Amino acid sequence: MRAEAGALVKSAAGHDKGSYFFILKEDGEYIYLVDGKYRRLDCPKKKKKKHVEPLLWEKHSPGDKIRENKKVTDEEIKYFIRCFKREEQVVRR
């Protein structure tokens, strides 16, 4: 799976290793990440593509709105990531 706009990713390197983000946009070898809490839509985190791990997610998500250039809020992103983490913890047990 490619790291493209709207994709849910997990940071694989850096001080935020293990954190979840949505890709807001791409720019060459860099991507801009948002999590709705610490990295909001008005101040995305710039990171190299090779430092993230794309995750497969087939249900509706804020990433769909990002891909379609629709309005998405920080609260939607934050809520989705929180629910995703909770669901992932249940699956791992």
PALOKE-46421 format. One record per residue (C-alpha): x, y, z. Coordinates in pm, whole numbers, padded with zeros to 5 digits, always signed. Example, Ala and Ser with C-alpha at 12.3 -4.5 7.8 and 13.67 -1.06 7.14 Angstrom:
residues 2
+01230-00450+00780
+01367-00106+00714
end
This chain:
residues 93
+00000+00000+00000
+00125+00348-00087
+00141+00646+00144
-00095+00888-00032
-00324+01172+00073
-00600+01051+00305
-00417+00734+00410
-00396+00631+00775
-00031+00578+00871
+00177+00485+01174
+00502+00668+01238
+00797+00428+01213
+01076+00669+01311
+01138+00978+01518
+01016+01094+01857
+00657+01027+01749
+00728+00660+01664
+00414+00452+01705
+00175+00746+01667
-00110+00744+01416
-00171+01016+01158
-00364+01091+00841
-00171+01216+00540
-00300+01561+00452
-00094+01609+00135
+00217+01491-00050
+00511+01695-00175
+00779+01488-00347
+00946+01266-00090
+00770+01444+00197
+00420+01409+00337
+00225+01632+00573
+00062+01455+00867
-00225+01548+01099
-00363+01378+01409
-00622+01636+01514
-00469+01675+01860
-00102+01775+01853
-00075+01819+01476
-00380+02004+01361
-00494+02086+01009
-00350+02437+01029
-00001+02312+01129
+00071+01963+00982
+00391+01770+01054
+00635+01738+00762
+00792+01391+00745
+00965+01174+00486
+00751+00903+00330
+01000+00633+00423
+00945+00708+00794
+00578+00603+00800
+00401+00271+00769
+00070+00281+00576
-00217+00093+00743
-00504-00087+00572
-00842+00048+00671
-01155-00021+00470
-01426+00150+00678
-01530+00511+00632
-01276+00755+00773
-01178+01122+00756
-00925+01010+00496
-01212+00970+00250
-01295+01339+00292
-00929+01437+00254
-00902+01243-00074
-01222+01402-00205
-01111+01754-00099
-01411+01788+00132
-01407+01979+00459
-01276+01773+00749
-01226+01889+01108
-00957+01822+01364
-01223+01673+01592
-01321+01413+01330
-00958+01311+01284
-00888+01298+01658
-01202+01094+01727
-01130+00844+01448
-00769+00787+01562
-00883+00740+01924
-01142+00480+01813
-00889+00310+01585
-00640+00274+01873
-00911+00131+02099
-01017-00122+01835
-00656-00220+01766
-00598-00288+02137
-00902-00516+02150
-00782-00712+01845
-00431-00762+01985
-00549-00912+02316
end
